[in-house]
Amino acid sequence: MDACSELADASARIAASSESTRRFLIDLGAEVGGVRRGLFWPLDAATGGSNRLRGRGFRRHVDDGTDGQARHFAGIAAVAARVGAGPTRWLSIHVGRDAPDTADGRLTDHAIDFVRLLRSGELAPTDAPDWIRRALCTAD
């Protein structure tokens, strides 16, 4: 199995036990992106989290050639759940140096859109695995 599929599977497992959208996103960030729950999450976010799922399987437009795209997506989603879309995008561009026209910049945009869809109710956490597979993962 590839890391993108594992990200989708992790989101299914987490959604099954989450009591809220916010908790779902924070738990996804912790379990996949290495951005801890609790007070010390900013330290993890500032250092880029940690790869809990290594590997590939991401669509070309969001694949930067590393094994850290699952971490990137989940970490950005967890930060956006806490501080909002605007500050997260700004931090990604100006601190993380992920220009919008790069694979990481596009993956950031997908993560922020994912958070928006979940928060607005357009996407239920239980539908997150299908969304991830459709938007991010290469076809099997």
ChimeraX attribute file (.defattr): number of C-alpha atoms within 10 A of each C-alpha:
attribute: neighborCount
match mode: 1-to-1
recipient: residues
	/A:1	8
	/A:2	15
	/A:3	22
	/A:4	25
	/A:5	23
	/A:6	20
	/A:7	28
	/A:8	21
	/A:9	17
	/A:10	18
	/A:11	25
	/A:12	19
	/A:13	15
	/A:14	20
	/A:15	23
	/A:16	11
	/A:17	11
	/A:18	16
	/A:19	10
	/A:20	12
	/A:21	19
	/A:22	19
	/A:23	17
	/A:24	24
	/A:25	28
	/A:26	28
	/A:27	23
	/A:28	27
	/A:29	30
	/A:30	22
	/A:31	23
	/A:32	26
	/A:33	30
	/A:34	24
	/A:35	30
	/A:36	22
	/A:37	16
	/A:38	8
	/A:39	7
	/A:40	10
	/A:41	20
	/A:42	15
	/A:43	12
	/A:44	17
	/A:45	22
	/A:46	13
	/A:47	10
	/A:48	19
	/A:49	24
	/A:50	22
	/A:51	19
	/A:52	17
	/A:53	21
	/A:54	17
	/A:55	19
	/A:56	22
	/A:57	21
	/A:58	25
	/A:59	18
	/A:60	12
	/A:61	14
	/A:62	21
	/A:63	20
	/A:64	17
	/A:65	12
	/A:66	9
	/A:67	17
	/A:68	21
	/A:69	29
	/A:70	28
	/A:71	27
	/A:72	24
	/A:73	26
	/A:74	27
	/A:75	32
	/A:76	30
	/A:77	29
	/A:78	32
	/A:79	25
	/A:80	25
	/A:81	23
	/A:82	15
	/A:83	10
	/A:84	15
	/A:85	21
	/A:86	11
	/A:87	13
	/A:88	22
	/A:89	23
	/A:90	13
	/A:91	17
	/A:92	21
	/A:93	16
	/A:94	11
	/A:95	11
	/A:96	16
	/A:97	12
	/A:98	19
	/A:99	15
	/A:100	15
	/A:101	9
	/A:102	14
	/A:103	19
	/A:104	23
	/A:105	21
	/A:106	17
	/A:107	26
	/A:108	29
	/A:109	21
	/A:110	19
	/A:111	25
	/A:112	24
	/A:113	15
	/A:114	21
	/A:115	24
	/A:116	18
	/A:117	15
	/A:118	20
	/A:119	16
	/A:120	10
	/A:121	11
	/A:122	11
	/A:123	16
	/A:124	15
	/A:125	23
	/A:126	17
	/A:127	15
	/A:128	21
	/A:129	21
	/A:130	16
	/A:131	16
	/A:132	20
	/A:133	21
	/A:134	12
	/A:135	14
	/A:136	26
	/A:137	23
	/A:138	15
	/A:139	9
	/A:140	7
